[in-house]
Every structure is written in C-alpha cells, then in structure tokens.
Amino acid sequence: MKKTTKGFTLIELMIVVAIIGILSAIAIPKFADLIRKSKEGATKGSLASIRSALTIYYGEQEGIYPSTSMASAEGDEITTQFAGALVPKYLSAIPMVKLGHPGVADTNLVYYDLGEQNKGGWGYRGPETGEMIVSSTRLDTKGVPISSW
C-alpha cells in the first residue's frame, strides 16, 4: 500500500507569500490614505461645531464675538481665553485638530491667526469677524489648502 503525504511544497508556499506581499504593497498605501481622509473629515466636523458655537455666542452676546485681548501678536496661543468664552455653555470642550500629516501632532490649541500661521491647531481671526480656521498652510488629500476649509 502506497502512503501519500499531504501538504504544500516549498514552491507553492513561496508563491502564496509573494502574492500576499504584492497585495499588501497595493493595499497599505490605500488604507493610509483612508486614515488621513477620516482625520480630515473629523477635523472638518469639529470646525463646523466651533463655528456653530461662535454663531450662537454671537447671537446671545448681541453682536460680539469672543475677545482676543490676551493676544499681543499673530501666532499667540489663546486657548484658555477662547475656551473660557465657549466651554461648557456652547461646547463641551475645544475639539482636537487631526490632520493626519506626518510630524504634525493632534492638538486642540487655539492661536490668534490671520492666515499666515502653520501651527497645526485652530486659528481664530479675532472678534472683528469671529472667523475660525485650521491653522495650517498644508494641503488636504484633495490638494486644497487646509486653512481654506
């Protein structure tokens, strides 16, 4: 009686490993891009929340946006002052900016920003306009400047 062995040959295993390697080389960059897109989407949603809170604040304060009196120059951090005006009545907390760019940490800091900063946090243009932006000169996944969201 002939005894048969079951299993894969070394060649078959090498072919399977090569196919898995090729598929992962294609899939991993796609997943990395999806993660960055999801972080950008979360940041856009957070930006809309802050803008809504500013609009409600403006209405309740009868035409006055939060002050930037603690800022002496563009780029100054005003997180404490800004959060004091909006948290907890209008927002539960200042949300995080999640850009997904290498070397840029997620942060919830707010800066007095007239548009030329690249701090990676929130940029508040001041009580004249009440405009809120993301303080970044980088481009998003669609090639649009992040500060223009």
C-alpha positions in Angstrom: 0.0 0.0 0.0 1.3 3.4 -1.0 1.4 6.1 1.7 0.5 9.6 0.5 1.7 12.8 2.2 -0.5 15.8 2.3 0.8 19.4 2.4 2.3 22.2 0.3 5.6 22.2 -1.4 8.1 24.9 -0.8 7.4 26.5 -4.2 3.7 26.7 -3.5 4.3 28.4 -0.2 6.7 30.9 -1.8 4.1 31.8 -4.4 1.5 32.4 -1.8 3.9 34.6 0.2 4.7 36.6 -2.9 1.0 37.1 -3.8 0.3 38.3 -0.2 3.3 40.7 -0.4 2.1 42.2 -3.7 -1.5 42.6 -2.4 -0.2 44.3 0.8 2.0 46.6 -1.2 -1.1 47.8 -3.0 -3.5 47.9 0.0 -1.4 49.5 2.7 -1.0 52.9 0.9 -4.8 52.9 0.2 -5.5 52.3 3.9 -3.0 55.0 5.0 -4.8 57.5 2.7 -8.2 56.5 4.1 -7.0 57.1 7.6 -5.8 60.6 6.6 -9.1 61.3 4.9 -11.0 60.2 8.0 -8.9 62.5 10.2 -9.6 65.4 7.8 -13.3 64.6 7.9 -13.3 64.6 11.7 -11.5 68.0 11.7 -14.0 69.5 9.3 -16.8 68.3 11.6 -15.1 69.8 14.6 -14.6 73.1 12.7 -18.3 73.2 11.9 -19.1 72.6 15.6 -16.8 75.5 16.7 -18.3 77.8 14.0 -21.8 76.9 15.2 -20.8 77.7 18.8 -19.4 81.0 17.7 -22.6 81.9 15.9 -24.7 81.1 18.9 -22.3 83.0 21.2 -22.5 86.0 18.8 -26.3 85.9 18.9 -26.6 85.6 22.6 -24.0 88.4 23.2 -25.9 90.7 20.8 -23.2 91.0 18.1 -20.0 90.4 20.0 -17.5 87.6 19.3 -15.1 86.3 21.9 -12.2 88.7 22.7 -8.6 88.1 21.9 -7.3 90.7 24.4 -4.6 88.2 25.7 -3.0 88.0 22.2 -0.4 90.6 21.6 0.8 89.3 18.2 -0.3 86.9 15.5 0.5 83.4 16.4 0.0 83.9 20.2 -1.8 81.0 21.9 -5.3 82.0 23.2 -6.7 78.5 24.1 -7.6 79.4 27.7 -9.3 82.7 26.8 -11.1 81.2 23.9 -12.2 78.1 25.8 -13.4 80.3 28.7 -15.8 82.0 26.3 -17.3 78.8 24.8 -16.8 75.9 27.2 -19.0 74.5 28.7 -22.0 76.5 27.6 -21.6 76.2 23.8 -19.1 73.3 23.6 -18.2 70.5 26.0 -14.5 71.0 25.1 -12.4 72.5 22.4 -12.1 69.6 19.9 -8.9 68.2 18.5 -7.4 69.2 15.2 -6.5 65.9 13.4 -4.7 66.5 10.2 -3.0 63.1 9.6 0.2 64.7 8.3 3.5 63.1 9.3 5.2 65.1 12.0 2.0 67.1 12.9 0.6 66.1 16.3 -3.2 66.2 17.0 -3.9 69.3 19.2 -6.7 71.4 20.5 -4.7 74.6 20.9 -6.2 77.9 19.6 -4.0 80.6 18.1 -4.6 84.2 17.1 -4.2 83.6 13.4 -4.7 86.0 10.5 -3.9 83.3 7.9 -0.2 83.0 7.6 0.5 80.7 10.5 1.2 76.9 10.3 0.7 75.9 13.9 -1.5 72.9 13.3 -4.2 73.9 15.8 -7.2 76.2 15.5 -6.8 79.7 14.2 -9.1 82.4 15.5 -9.1 85.5 13.3 -10.4 87.7 16.1 -13.6 89.4 17.4 -14.0 91.6 14.3 -15.1 88.7 12.1 -15.3 85.8 14.5 -13.8 83.6 11.8 -12.3 80.2 12.8 -9.9 78.3 10.6 -7.5 75.4 10.8 -4.0 77.0 11.3 -2.2 75.1 8.6 -0.6 76.0 5.3 -0.5 72.4 4.1 -2.8 70.8 1.5 -5.5 68.3 2.2 -5.9 65.0 0.3 -7.7 66.8 -2.5 -5.0 69.4 -2.9 -6.9 72.2 -1.2 -5.2 74.4 1.4 -6.4 73.3 4.8 -6.8 76.9 6.0 -9.5 77.5 3.4 -11.9 74.9 4.8 
